[in-house]
Amino acid sequence: MNREGAEEEISKKTLEIRDVVEDLLHLLGEDSTRPGLDKTPERVAEALQFLTRGYHQNVDEVLNGALFPIAYEEMVIVKDVDFYSLCEHHLLPFFGKCHVAYVPDKKVIGLSKIPRLVEVFSRRLQVQERLTCQIAETIQEKISPIGVAVVMEAQHLCMMMRGVEKQNTLAVTSSMLGIFRTEQKARSEFLELIRSGNK
């Protein structure tokens, strides 16, 4: 699809989502034409498309060839990557920090591409467990490293604003592949390094 076609499709989607949001506001007992809400359906439609744009991003295009042959065999860590996502169960945000490590085997990923990869998968309707695994498995698939480790720490508004209403709960998930799964020393080094500076 060319750029003009893509923009036309987005505009059509915006109108369709806007209409659904108008219906939702009415079902909630609101008047979508009153001052303060008259532009809300369109704003929500645009926001939702932004927050779920990961569905329309291609991992290979995001990485853009930034996979480099290099003789480096030590751990590479990118930590404290901010992320925001929407819980697929309630469409409420969850957000936090992502920490990624891998041990290369003759190939590395450009450092700025790791946060971009986190963004691709977080900008979808998600559960934290799947999100964690998708990031790790994609790195494993793209550069076949000796190991990959991903840890995500997040606060979930579906637990904070509703349900149990616990304000200080942090959900932590991990995906350990290769050497990080089989060797305690590698896993411990990674976990210690992501904790350093956060004490």
Secondary structure as GFF3:
##gff-version 3
##sequence-region A 1 199
A	DSSP	alpha_helix	3	27	.	.	.	ID=ss1
A	DSSP	alpha_helix	40	51	.	.	.	ID=ss2
A	DSSP	three_ten_helix	53	56	.	.	.	ID=ss3
A	DSSP	alpha_helix	59	63	.	.	.	ID=ss4
A	DSSP	beta_strand	67	69	.	.	.	ID=ss5
A	DSSP	beta_strand	76	87	.	.	.	ID=ss6
A	DSSP	beta_strand	93	103	.	.	.	ID=ss7
A	DSSP	beta_strand	107	109	.	.	.	ID=ss8
A	DSSP	alpha_helix	113	122	.	.	.	ID=ss9
A	DSSP	beta_strand	125	126	.	.	.	ID=ss10
A	DSSP	alpha_helix	128	143	.	.	.	ID=ss11
A	DSSP	beta_strand	147	156	.	.	.	ID=ss12
A	DSSP	alpha_helix	157	160	.	.	.	ID=ss13
A	DSSP	beta_strand	171	178	.	.	.	ID=ss14
A	DSSP	alpha_helix	179	182	.	.	.	ID=ss15
A	DSSP	alpha_helix	184	195	.	.	.	ID=ss16
###
